[in-house]
């Protein structure tokens, strides 16, 4: 899959990739990167405000699901935010998680697109190409 650093460093190969990637909000990338540079974080960020990660650690859809599960459980345990500052923090974390989820999905689609373009240069059947790509991502 992908990491924060891979998403930050992403370079599109053509207009299709550029349109796919640039259609997404990417504020979360700069926010998470800024978190890694703060003195308190020691080079890490918190995915969705819940899971501590380093910038080279894989961000997967399973981790995003785990964050949502943790958030839901903590809301039950703590009864929600205790003040407006905490509520704003929760909303920010939820927005960041939604943005990173879209980016991870789009990045995956771009990788599939790249693999298919390469496979189209072979003499394989298009159906075979799609099966091959389905196992690589």
TASUL-V819523 format. One record per residue. N is the residue number from 1. RES is the residue in one letter. SS is DSSP state (A for helix, B for strand, O for the rest). NEAR is the number of other ideal C-beta (glycine too) atoms within 8 Angstrom. Layout:
N,RES,SS,NEAR ; N,RES,SS,NEAR
This chain:
1,X,O,9 ; 2,X,B,10 ; 3,X,B,11 ; 4,X,A,15 ; 5,X,A,8 ; 6,X,A,9 ; 7,X,A,15 ; 8,X,A,9 ; 9,X,A,6 ; 10,X,O,8 ; 11,X,O,4 ; 12,X,O,11 ; 13,X,O,5 ; 14,X,O,6 ; 15,X,A,6 ; 16,X,A,7 ; 17,X,A,12 ; 18,X,A,9 ; 19,X,A,8 ; 20,X,A,12 ; 21,X,A,12 ; 22,X,A,7 ; 23,X,O,6 ; 24,X,O,9 ; 25,X,O,6 ; 26,X,O,9 ; 27,X,A,7 ; 28,X,A,12 ; 29,X,A,11 ; 30,X,A,8 ; 31,X,A,9 ; 32,X,A,13 ; 33,X,A,12 ; 34,X,A,8 ; 35,X,A,11 ; 36,X,A,13 ; 37,X,A,6 ; 38,X,O,7 ; 39,X,O,3 ; 40,X,O,4 ; 41,X,O,10 ; 42,X,O,4 ; 43,X,O,6 ; 44,X,B,10 ; 45,X,B,12 ; 46,X,B,11 ; 47,X,B,14 ; 48,X,O,14 ; 49,X,O,12 ; 50,X,O,11 ; 51,X,B,10 ; 52,X,B,6 ; 53,X,B,11 ; 54,X,B,7 ; 55,X,O,13 ; 56,X,O,6 ; 57,X,O,8 ; 58,X,B,7 ; 59,X,B,14 ; 60,X,O,8 ; 61,X,A,9 ; 62,X,A,6 ; 63,X,A,11 ; 64,X,A,15 ; 65,X,A,8 ; 66,X,A,10 ; 67,X,A,14 ; 68,X,A,10 ; 69,X,A,8 ; 70,X,A,10 ; 71,X,A,14 ; 72,X,A,8 ; 73,X,A,8 ; 74,X,A,9 ; 75,X,A,9 ; 76,X,A,7 ; 77,X,A,6 ; 78,X,A,7 ; 79,X,O,5 ; 80,X,O,6 ; 81,X,O,8 ; 82,X,O,5 ; 83,X,O,6 ; 84,X,A,6 ; 85,X,A,6 ; 86,X,A,9 ; 87,X,A,10 ; 88,X,A,8 ; 89,X,A,10 ; 90,X,A,11 ; 91,X,A,8 ; 92,X,A,9 ; 93,X,A,13 ; 94,X,A,10 ; 95,X,A,9 ; 96,X,A,13 ; 97,X,A,14 ; 98,X,A,8 ; 99,X,A,13 ; 100,X,A,15 ; 101,X,A,10 ; 102,X,A,10 ; 103,X,A,14 ; 104,X,A,15 ; 105,X,A,9 ; 106,X,A,12 ; 107,X,A,14 ; 108,X,A,11 ; 109,X,A,9 ; 110,X,A,12 ; 111,X,A,10 ; 112,X,A,11 ; 113,X,A,11 ; 114,X,A,10 ; 115,X,A,12 ; 116,X,A,11 ; 117,X,A,8 ; 118,X,A,7 ; 119,X,A,11 ; 120,X,O,8 ; 121,X,O,5 ; 122,X,O,6 ; 123,X,O,2 ; 124,X,O,8 ; 125,X,O,5 ; 126,X,A,7 ; 127,X,A,6 ; 128,X,A,8 ; 129,X,A,13 ; 130,X,A,9 ; 131,X,A,8 ; 132,X,A,11 ; 133,X,A,12 ; 134,X,A,7 ; 135,X,A,6 ; 136,X,A,8 ; 137,X,O,8
